[in-house]
Amino acid sequence: MGALTTHVLDTARGIPAAKLAIDLYRLDGEQRVLLGKYTTNSDGRVDAPLMQGDDFALGTYELVFHAGDYLLETAQAGARPLFLDVIPLRFSISDVQSHYHVPLLLSPFGYSTYRGS
């Protein structure tokens, strides 16, 4: 069975982003349904898959990374208002047999993501 995982790397400091809050939503039309709230561990990962087994379903999802809070806590935020605050990543699951790994590479003024393995 497939699973959804994530992790966050602080590319400005060259380390995992610990204690960064993440929310997971499923999109039903225009409605966002909260599936869970997570916090990254010292390795920048969530301790268990965000979804797996029967919970891992076809559909459109959104990971919301609370980057601004993390950047403030690590004294990287810069002037206010923050350039980056809440980062939503919307993606779709089209194969429930696959592993979807959706990482975030974060710095105070930019980010990137990709589908990893």
GROMACS elastic network, one bead per residue, 0.5 to 0.9 nm:
[ bonds ]
;  ai    aj funct       b0    kb
    1    52     6  0.71640   500
    1    53     6  0.60367   500
    1    54     6  0.87264   500
    1    56     6  0.83426   500
    1    96     6  0.66416   500
    1    98     6  0.69736   500
    1    99     6  0.81334   500
    2    51     6  0.84285   500
    2    52     6  0.60158   500
    2    53     6  0.68960   500
    2    56     6  0.67620   500
    2    57     6  0.89489   500
    2    95     6  0.78591   500
    2    96     6  0.51890   500
    2   100     6  0.74286   500
    3    49     6  0.63177   500
    3    50     6  0.74490   500
    3    51     6  0.55113   500
    3    53     6  0.71886   500
    3    55     6  0.89843   500
    3    56     6  0.63104   500
    3    96     6  0.77072   500
    3    97     6  0.79955   500
    3    98     6  0.68748   500
    3   100     6  0.61168   500
    3   101     6  0.80669   500
    4    49     6  0.56496   500
    4    50     6  0.54600   500
    4    51     6  0.51467   500
    4    52     6  0.65428   500
    4    56     6  0.75195   500
    4    98     6  0.88536   500
    4    99     6  0.61453   500
    4   101     6  0.57672   500
    4   102     6  0.75817   500
    5    45     6  0.82149   500
    5    46     6  0.75453   500
    5    48     6  0.76918   500
    5    50     6  0.57085   500
    5    51     6  0.74984   500
    5    99     6  0.78748   500
    5   100     6  0.64172   500
    5   102     6  0.63465   500
    5   103     6  0.79163   500
    6    44     6  0.86672   500
    6    45     6  0.63074   500
    6    46     6  0.68520   500
    6    49     6  0.79306   500
    6    50     6  0.78642   500
    6   100     6  0.84312   500
    6   101     6  0.54162   500
    6   104     6  0.75730   500
    6   116     6  0.89911   500
    7    16     6  0.80847   500
    7    17     6  0.81623   500
    7    40     6  0.72305   500
    7    43     6  0.80815   500
    7    44     6  0.52795   500
    7    46     6  0.67139   500
    7   101     6  0.82029   500
    7   102     6  0.72526   500
    7   104     6  0.63644   500
    7   105     6  0.85624   500
    8    16     6  0.61397   500
    8    17     6  0.54201   500
    8    18     6  0.79829   500
    8    20     6  0.80003   500
    8    40     6  0.76039   500
    8    43     6  0.84807   500
    8    44     6  0.50393   500
    8    45     6  0.65576   500
    8    65     6  0.89892   500
    8   103     6  0.57446   500
    8   105     6  0.59017   500
    8   106     6  0.70190   500
    9    12     6  0.88639   500
    9    13     6  0.88463   500
    9    14     6  0.73591   500
    9    15     6  0.60527   500
    9    17     6  0.52012   500
    9    18     6  0.86857   500
    9    43     6  0.86469   500
    9    44     6  0.63148   500
    9    45     6  0.89614   500
    9   103     6  0.78759   500
    9   104     6  0.63922   500
    9   106     6  0.60241   500
    9   107     6  0.86185   500
   10    13     6  0.56761   500
   10    14     6  0.57326   500
   10    15     6  0.53509   500
   10    16     6  0.55070   500
   10    17     6  0.51823   500
   10    18     6  0.88983   500
   10    44     6  0.85803   500
   10   104     6  0.86127   500
   10   105     6  0.62476   500
   10   106     6  0.50078   500
   10   107     6  0.59412   500
   10   108     6  0.89227   500
   11    15     6  0.67548   500
   11    16     6  0.82207   500
   11    17     6  0.89031   500
   11   105     6  0.61664   500
   11   106     6  0.56417   500
   11   107     6  0.55355   500
   11   111     6  0.87802   500
   12    15     6  0.81310   500
   12    76     6  0.88371   500
   12   106     6  0.73536   500
   12   107     6  0.50749   500
   12   108     6  0.73938   500
   13    16     6  0.85612   500
   13   107     6  0.81430   500
   15    18     6  0.87726   500
   15    43     6  0.83011   500
   15    44     6  0.82883   500
   16    40     6  0.89556   500
   16    41     6  0.87068   500
   16    42     6  0.68924   500
   16    43     6  0.53243   500
   16    45     6  0.80343   500
   17    20     6  0.64020   500
   17    40     6  0.71364   500
   17    41     6  0.80197   500
   17    42     6  0.72598   500
   17    43     6  0.71819   500
   17    45     6  0.82131   500
   17    70     6  0.79191   500
   17   106     6  0.83438   500
   18    39     6  0.78706   500
   18    40     6  0.52781   500
   18    41     6  0.51833   500
   18    43     6  0.64922   500
   18    45     6  0.78071   500
   18    70     6  0.83293   500
   19    39     6  0.54833   500
   19    41     6  0.60045   500
   19    42     6  0.72891   500
   19    44     6  0.75849   500
   19    70     6  0.72446   500
   20    38     6  0.82828   500
   20    39     6  0.53671   500
   20    40     6  0.52977   500
   20    41     6  0.81492   500
   20    44     6  0.77781   500
   20    65     6  0.73421   500
   20    66     6  0.64810   500
   20    67     6  0.68360   500
   20    69     6  0.76030   500
   20    70     6  0.56164   500
   21    37     6  0.73264   500
   21    38     6  0.57837   500
   21    40     6  0.66364   500
   21    64     6  0.83384   500
   21    65     6  0.61966   500
   21    66     6  0.53712   500
   21    67     6  0.77572   500
   21    69     6  0.82414   500
   21    70     6  0.79776   500
   22    36     6  0.84411   500
   22    37     6  0.58821   500
   22    38     6  0.50986   500
   22    39     6  0.59658   500
   22    40     6  0.77480   500
   22    63     6  0.67029   500
   22    64     6  0.54672   500
   22    66     6  0.61197   500
   22    67     6  0.88512   500
   23    34     6  0.73290   500
   23    35     6  0.77026   500
   23    36     6  0.58754   500
   23    38     6  0.62203   500
   23    39     6  0.87147   500
   23    62     6  0.80780   500
   23    63     6  0.57580   500
   23    64     6  0.50204   500
   23    65     6  0.67289   500
   23    66     6  0.82511   500
   24    33     6  0.84432   500
   24    34     6  0.60423   500
   24    35     6  0.54693   500
   24    36     6  0.53419   500
   24    37     6  0.64566   500
   24    38     6  0.81818   500
   24    50     6  0.78081   500
   24    61     6  0.72443   500
   24    62     6  0.58509   500
   24    64     6  0.64074   500
   25    32     6  0.58230   500
   25    33     6  0.51959   500
   25    35     6  0.53187   500
   25    36     6  0.72976   500
   25    60     6  0.87108   500
   25    61     6  0.55687   500
   25    62     6  0.50758   500
   25    63     6  0.64786   500
   25    64     6  0.80236   500
   26    31     6  0.83405   500
   26    32     6  0.57891   500
   26    33     6  0.51825   500
   26    34     6  0.66114   500
   26    35     6  0.67736   500
   26    59     6  0.74166   500
   26    60     6  0.60982   500
   26    62     6  0.63785   500
   27    30     6  0.67379   500
   27    31     6  0.57685   500
   27    33     6  0.62607   500
   27    34     6  0.89356   500
   27    59     6  0.74987   500
   27    60     6  0.55319   500
   27    61     6  0.56039   500
   27    62     6  0.73203   500
   28    31     6  0.51345   500
   28    32     6  0.63230   500
   28    33     6  0.73481   500
   28    59     6  0.84378   500
   28    60     6  0.78629   500
   29    32     6  0.80371   500
   32    61     6  0.85656   500
   32    62     6  0.84038   500
   34    37     6  0.80349   500
   35    50     6  0.88180   500
   36    50     6  0.77442   500
   38    46     6  0.67158   500
   38    47     6  0.89150   500
   38    50     6  0.83562   500
   39    44     6  0.86826   500
   39    45     6  0.80543   500
   39    46     6  0.63129   500
   39    47     6  0.86877   500
   40    43     6  0.73827   500
   40    47     6  0.75074   500
   41    44     6  0.52255   500
   41    45     6  0.54397   500
   41    46     6  0.60373   500
   41    47     6  0.68772   500
   42    45     6  0.73991   500
   43    46     6  0.85012   500
   45    48     6  0.84314   500
   46    49     6  0.70981   500
   46    50     6  0.76571   500
   47    50     6  0.88614   500
   48    51     6  0.85294   500
   49    52     6  0.64416   500
   50    56     6  0.88914   500
   51    54     6  0.84814   500
   51    55     6  0.57757   500
   51    56     6  0.52289   500
   51    57     6  0.85960   500
   52    55     6  0.55830   500
   52    57     6  0.84900   500
   52    96     6  0.89383   500
   53    56     6  0.55632   500
   53    57     6  0.85656   500
   53    96     6  0.88607   500
   54    57     6  0.71312   500
   56    93     6  0.86126   500
   56    96     6  0.64195   500
   57    93     6  0.71525   500
   57    94     6  0.84008   500
   57    95     6  0.83082   500
   57    96     6  0.60312   500
   58    92     6  0.74128   500
   58    93     6  0.50611   500
   58    94     6  0.54357   500
   58    95     6  0.67700   500
   58    96     6  0.64029   500
   59    91     6  0.85849   500
   59    92     6  0.55462   500
   59    93     6  0.54020   500
   59    94     6  0.69111   500
   60    90     6  0.71263   500
   60    91     6  0.57466   500
   60    93     6  0.63502   500
   60    94     6  0.88160   500
   61    89     6  0.82209   500
   61    90     6  0.57002   500
   61    91     6  0.55211   500
   61    92     6  0.59421   500
   61    93     6  0.77388   500
   62    88     6  0.63678   500
   62    89     6  0.53649   500
   62    91     6  0.63226   500
   62    92     6  0.85525   500
   63    87     6  0.81162   500
   63    88     6  0.57302   500
   63    89     6  0.51577   500
   63    90     6  0.65445   500
   63    91     6  0.83654   500
   63   102     6  0.86876   500
   64    67     6  0.89173   500
   64    86     6  0.66606   500
   64    87     6  0.55807   500
   64    89     6  0.62970   500
   64    90     6  0.86161   500
   65    68     6  0.86669   500
   65    85     6  0.84289   500
   65    86     6  0.57980   500
   65    87     6  0.50366   500
   65    88     6  0.63194   500
   65    89     6  0.80394   500
   65   104     6  0.84237   500
   66    69     6  0.59714   500
   66    70     6  0.68911   500
   66    85     6  0.63611   500
   66    87     6  0.64814   500
   66    88     6  0.87589   500
   67    70     6  0.51051   500
   67    71     6  0.60371   500
   67    72     6  0.85553   500
   67    84     6  0.67582   500
   67    85     6  0.52774   500
   67    86     6  0.56769   500
   67    87     6  0.66454   500
   67   106     6  0.79634   500
   67   108     6  0.85527   500
   68    71     6  0.50401   500
   68    72     6  0.60733   500
   68    73     6  0.84923   500
   68    77     6  0.69243   500
   68    82     6  0.68773   500
   68    83     6  0.84591   500
   68    84     6  0.59373   500
   68    86     6  0.62366   500
   68    87     6  0.86847   500
   68   108     6  0.84750   500
   69    72     6  0.51702   500
   69    73     6  0.61191   500
   69    74     6  0.86682   500
   69    77     6  0.85766   500
   69    85     6  0.72027   500
   69    86     6  0.85680   500
   70    73     6  0.50590   500
   70    74     6  0.61835   500
   70    75     6  0.85632   500
   70    76     6  0.84679   500
   70    77     6  0.84006   500
   70    85     6  0.89332   500
   71    74     6  0.51870   500
   71    75     6  0.60558   500
   71    78     6  0.85530   500
   71    84     6  0.86250   500
   71    85     6  0.83582   500
   71   107     6  0.83557   500
   71   108     6  0.66695   500
   72    75     6  0.50765   500
   72    76     6  0.60225   500
   72    78     6  0.81702   500
   73    76     6  0.77589   500
   73    77     6  0.82866   500
   74    77     6  0.77793   500
   75    78     6  0.77025   500
   76   107     6  0.83847   500
   76   108     6  0.61310   500
   77    80     6  0.78769   500
   77    82     6  0.63472   500
   77    83     6  0.79360   500
   77    84     6  0.81326   500
   77    85     6  0.89855   500
   77   108     6  0.60133   500
   77   109     6  0.87135   500
   78    81     6  0.86242   500
   78    82     6  0.68417   500
   78    83     6  0.81523   500
   78   108     6  0.77422   500
   79    82     6  0.61800   500
   79    83     6  0.80823   500
   80    83     6  0.76334   500
   81    84     6  0.87213   500
   81    85     6  0.87844   500
   82    85     6  0.60418   500
   82   108     6  0.87052   500
   83   108     6  0.74445   500
   83   109     6  0.63425   500
   83   110     6  0.86937   500
   84    87     6  0.72476   500
   84   107     6  0.89252   500
   84   108     6  0.66719   500
   84   109     6  0.65073   500
   84   110     6  0.75091   500
   84   111     6  0.89181   500
   87   111     6  0.88707   500
   89   102     6  0.88349   500
   89   113     6  0.84736   500
   91   102     6  0.89688   500
   93    96     6  0.69894   500
   93    98     6  0.88165   500
   93   100     6  0.77135   500
   94    98     6  0.87532   500
   95    98     6  0.56931   500
   95    99     6  0.86381   500
   96    99     6  0.79518   500
   99   116     6  0.85544   500
   99   117     6  0.65176   500
  100   115     6  0.65381   500
  100   116     6  0.68427   500
  100   117     6  0.66550   500
  101   114     6  0.81617   500
  101   115     6  0.56420   500
  101   117     6  0.55534   500
  102   113     6  0.67240   500
  102   114     6  0.61189   500
  102   115     6  0.52326   500
  102   116     6  0.61778   500
  102   117     6  0.85851   500
  103   112     6  0.83726   500
  103   113     6  0.56591   500
  103   114     6  0.65624   500
  103   115     6  0.73510   500
  103   116     6  0.71901   500
  104   111     6  0.68051   500
  104   112     6  0.59727   500
  104   114     6  0.78051   500
  105   110     6  0.84239   500
  105   111     6  0.53582   500
  105   112     6  0.52317   500
  105   113     6  0.61996   500
  106   109     6  0.81585   500
  106   110     6  0.63095   500
  106   112     6  0.68822   500
  106   113     6  0.89267   500
  107   110     6  0.53250   500
  107   111     6  0.60615   500
  108   111     6  0.81594   500
  113   116     6  0.88049   500
